[in-house]
Structures are given as structure tokens and as C-alpha cells.
């Protein structure tokens, strides 16, 4: 088992970035080395024009584990990502869990395609360890939504060469899609200069719009644009992202 700890001092859930960037810090890493295993390079690219992604969580793990399943109910850890862009509950769930090889949190968000905001851009590349039969999962928030997210669940890693995955957007089923600024995390404005939502920074009031009975994860219906969100800017066509996985060792 090889576990990499990457602790965030502050995360995407912070409400104080309306016209500034997200303050994220990373603590000292610790690792348990292993003598055998594979190494993969993973690149995630945001393909949307107005949907930044929250700091993503990546994991390699045994084939029988699922991070989320379309048609199933979102765990509280996936809901924390989908509603608030908060990666640490999922990290803490997976970190050291049976069958989990490695868990990595990327300590920054991804901007929309072709956009640079401070030190943030539209892609990230990392290296992660896996065993011969391990799978790859990841999850990250569609920031300018109520509870939208994207990810992969337990996909096969290539024995050789590369595999490319087109990623769709999902609705976690925890909130009504009000598209109101007060129900959407403030980084939607901070990471979309020139497209700030009225009222930001105004926090993110989850409990005002949470579904009384959680609904199942489904394909996200997209942005209607009848409230503060702009369908032409914040909307998207699937795929919302592409992931390229290459075996490097």
C-alpha cells in the first residue's frame, strides 16, 4: 500500500474569493514506499467554456470499490464535492482504506478551457501508482452548478500505452437546480472574470435547496439560465472534460 497525503489548509469551499483567487495550501507529504507497482501519468483537461472544476480527488484502488455509480445515490463524500467543491471528505474516506493504493488531492481548481486566472489554468497532470489489477477513479465539482460534478468510477488502467476517457457531467441529486448565486459556491465568480454572479460573495446556502429525499445520480440536465447563471456562458455540451491515462513505468 502506498498512500500520499496532501492536506489542504483551505479549499474551494471558502466563500471569500469573489474577486480574488482561491487560497489553497498543501502540507508536508508522507508516503509508504512499495517495491513493486505501476506508475501512470494522468492528465485532466476542462473542455467547458464557463464551468471551472474544484480541486479534484484521484485514487487507484481494487476493482471491487466504487466511488460513485450513475443510478445510485451519492455518498456524503461525493455530495461534499458536488455541492461545495470540498475534496477532503472523499480523501479521508479513501486514505488508508482497504484496497486503496493511492489517493491524491490536487490543491487547486481548474479554470474553463483556454482561461488563465492567476496561477490557475484549464488542465492538470499528475502521476499516480497502481497495481496490475487496480482501477482509477476521480471526482470534481462543476463549480457553477448547485450539485453538479464529473468523474470516473473504477475504470481500467492500460497495461501499455494510453487510454483516453471522455467525461460527462452528473447531477448528484442532493439539491434543486435553482441556479441562484446564493446557492452556488462563490468561486464561480472568482474563476470567471467578467462573468461574476450578482451578490457574490454571498456564501452558499445548501440547506435552503436540499432535496428532502435525495435523488439518484443522473446525467446533468445542464444550465437553463432562468436565474443568475447564463446558459450561453455557464452551459456546456458533453463531454465536459477529457482524461488521458498513460503508463510510464
C-alpha positions, -999 to +999 in steps of 0.1 A: +000+000+000+013+034-009-006+064+004+003+100-004-011+126+020-018+160+005-036+181+031-053+213+021-052+242+046-081+259+029-102+246+000-127+256-027-155+258-001-141+291+011-165+319+004-141+348+003-128+347-033-154+367-053-128+389-069-097+370-057-083+336-062-088+305-040-063+303-011-051+267-010-021+253+009-006+219+010+011+203+040+041+181+040+036+148+022+042+114+037+045+082+017+048+045+023+071+032-004+065-001-022+090-022-041+066-031-070+038-015-089+030+006-119+031+044-124+006+062-145+006+098-158-030+112-157-040+144-175-074+161-169-085+188-193-115+210-188-134+213-221-162+237-210-163+275-217-176+286-183-175+258-157-144+257-135-137+225-117-130+222-079-097+206-066-101+171-079-096+139-059-078+109-077-075+074-064-062+040-075-079+010-059-091-026-062-117-034-088-145-040-064-146-005-049-169+023-064-166+060-057-200+067-073-223+050-097-248+066-121-283+054-110-271+050-074-272+075-045-244+099-039-224+093-008-219+122+016-184+124+004-194+128-032-221+152-022-195+174-004-177+177-037-208+182-058-224+208-035-194+226-021-163+216-040-149+202-008-124+173-016-112+163+019-142+141+030-136+118+000-098+119+006-103+110+042-127+082+033-103+066+008-070+074+026-058+041+040-090+022+033-087-015+023-080-020-013-070+017-019-035+021-034-030+058-035-052+090-031-042+124-044-059+158-040-048+184-065-046+216-044-060+239-070-091+243-091-092+241-129-104+271-149-126+269-181-110+259-214-084+284-226-087+306-194-059+316-171-067+332-137-037+339-116-018+306-113-048+285-123-054+270-158-076+245-175-057+213-170-036+193-146-012+164-149-002+141-121+015+107-115-002+080-095+008+044-085-013+013-092-012-024-090-017-047-121-054-051-114-062-017-099-087+008-112-088+046-114-114+069-100-117+106-096-143+133-088-145+171-090-173+197-089-188+216-118-184+248-098-211+269-114-239+245-105-259+236-075-247+200-072-231+191-104-199+170-107-179+149-130-156+120-126-146+084-134-156+054-114-133+023-113-121+024-149-094+000-162-059+013-164-040+004-196-014-023-194+007-004-220+004+029-238-025+053-232-063+053-226-085+083-232-118+089-214-145+114-224-162+127-192-198+137-189-214+159-162-236+144-135-262+157-110-256+144-075-294+145-067-288+164-034-301+199-044-327+215-065-310+232-095-321+267-086-291+284-105-292+312-079-260+329-068-267+323-031-270+286-037-237+283-057-202+285-044-185+319-047-155+306-068-179+305-098-174+343-099-138+343-088-127+319-116-148+335-143-136+371-146-161+393-163-189+369-156-193+374-118-227+365-103-248+392-087-243+394-050-211+374-047-196+369-022-228+357-007-218+322+006-235+290-004-268+281+014-271+244+008-298+236+033-322+261+016-324+240-015-315+204-004-339+177-016-359+163+013-353+129-001-320+125-020-324+116-057-302+092-077-271+103-096-280+110-132-267+128-163-268+165-155-296+184-174-274+214-180-280+251-173-314+265-180-304+302-174-336+315-159-318+328-128-283+342-122-265+316-144-262+323-181-269+293-202-248+306-231-218+310-209-221+285-180-238+258-201-219+230-218-221+201-242-208+168-231-181+158-228-172+183-201-136+170-198-112+145-212-088+123-192-057+107-207-040+080-187-006+068-198+015+041-183+050+054-177+066+027-155 
